[in-house]
Amino acid sequence: MKNLALITRDLYYFYEKNTGVSHFQVEATPDGRFPVDQAAGLLAIHCMVLGHSPSDYVVMVSAKNDGLRGLTEKAGKLLQAGHCVSGQLKLTRREEEVLAGIMRSLTNKEIAASLNLSERTVKFHVSSLFAKFRVRGRMELAREAARHIAGSMSRPLPIATRKTRSYAPIPQSYSNPARSAGVVPLAKRQMMA
């Protein structure tokens, strides 16, 4: 209760709970007390005019600067620690590959072709990435991924390209000099069958 002495009660702000809009403020009495009668009258008028209930409002009190000493520094340290924890997202190898394709603005179909996956599997990985990054769209995902994991990934993002992979050697020539193709009229082709 000793910390309460650091709080000044010069102004009381009335905010609407749902919107956070400040509607009015009242000044404390000379002895530092809350002016109940004045505040109740103003609150009743606002509720009557706007069709609200007194429970729709919350009262906030401003604090002296020395009462907030150390608050900014402590909040900054906690925020930095929070960023370190949230920046360590665990992504699978496939999620990293799909994310690389999204970062290059490839479609699901293009990502699927480059990774030899089905389009449905890519959609699954994209949905998983949306959930992990807590976003709803590809643009948000690309922005958040660039912000959160650019420096924290163990290896660089693989680059998905629009080229398809070929696993069989491509033969150089199909020509066979012993065989030749000719045009066969339709009537003769039917008789041959």
Secondary structure, 3 states (H helix, E strand, C coil): CHHHHHCCCCEEEEEECCCCCEEEEEECCCCCCCCHHHHHHHHHHHHHHHCCCHHHEEEEECCCHHHHCCHHHHHHHHHHHHHHHHCCCCCCHHHHHHHHHHHCCCCHHHHHHHHCCCHHHHHHHHHHHHHHHCCCCHHHHHHHHHHHHCCCCCCCCCCCCCCCCCCCCCCCCCCCCCCCCCCCCHHHHHHHC
